[in-house]
Amino acid sequence: NAGVTQTPKFRVLKTGQSMTLLCAQDMNHEYMYWYRQDPGMGLRLIHYSVGEGTTAKGEVPDGYNVSRLKKQNFLLGLESAAPSQTSVYFCASSSPAGGLNSPLHFGNGTRLTVT
Amino acid sequence: AQKITQTQPGMFVQEKEAVTLDCTYDTSDPSYGLFWYKQPSSGEMIFLIYQGSYDQQNATEGRYSLNFQKARKSANLVISASQLGDSAMYFCAMRGLEGNNRLAFGKGNQVVVIP
C-alpha cells in the first residue's frame, strides 16, 4: 500500500553540489509530476511526464532536469544546487483514465536545504 | 492562462462550527476540474474533494462540500462540524486543457480549529 514514495526525506547540500531526488509509484500511473512548495507560494510545477520516456517543462523548470526511464520512477536532478532551490519538493502521480477528474496522489515530500 | 486565487488570511474556527474557504479561478477552458487538498502540519498532501465544470450538483464528501458557482468562477470549500484535526493548510487547484491537463494550485488558506 505504498502509493508514491520519495527518497530522501531530508537533504542538506552546499551550493554547487548535485543530487537526484527519486520518486517511485506502484499504482501503474501514466502521469507523474514534480512540484516545489515555498512559503506563501503554494505548489509550483517544475517538470512533468505523461508516460515512460517523455518529459515536459512546467512553470519553474530552470535549474532542474528530469528523467522517466521506467514508468514507475520519475527522477528530479539538480546539477548545481543554489540557495534559491531550498524548498520542499513533492512528487505526484495520476492516471489519465479519469481525465480531468483524476486527482493527483502525492508523496510525503523531500525537504531540501542549500547552504 | 489558468489562475487560482485564495486570498483569505489565516482563519480561526471554533470546534463543531462550519468554515468556508474561498477559491476563485480564471480559465478559458469550457471543461475543467476543481480540486481541494489538505496539508496538515505533518506536510503530506491529502486529496479531499473534486468538482467537474459540467457537474450539475455540488460535490460532497463526508463533512466536505464544494459550493460551486460557475458563472462567478468560484469553488468554495465548506467544512462542516469542524474538528481539531481539520487544522491545516487547504489548497484549491484546477486542471484543464488550457494548462495541458496539469494541476495548478492556489497559495492556500490556513485554518486553525480551536476547542
Interface residues (C-beta under 8 A of the other chain):
Chain A: Y31 Y33 Y35 G40 M41 G42 L43 R44 L45 Y48 A56 G58 V88 F90 A92 L100 N101 P103 L104 H105 F106 N108 G109
Chain B: I4 S31 Y32 G33 F35 Y37 G43 E44 M45 F47 Y50 G52 F91 R95 G96 L97 N100 N101 R102 L103 A104 F105 G106 K107 G108
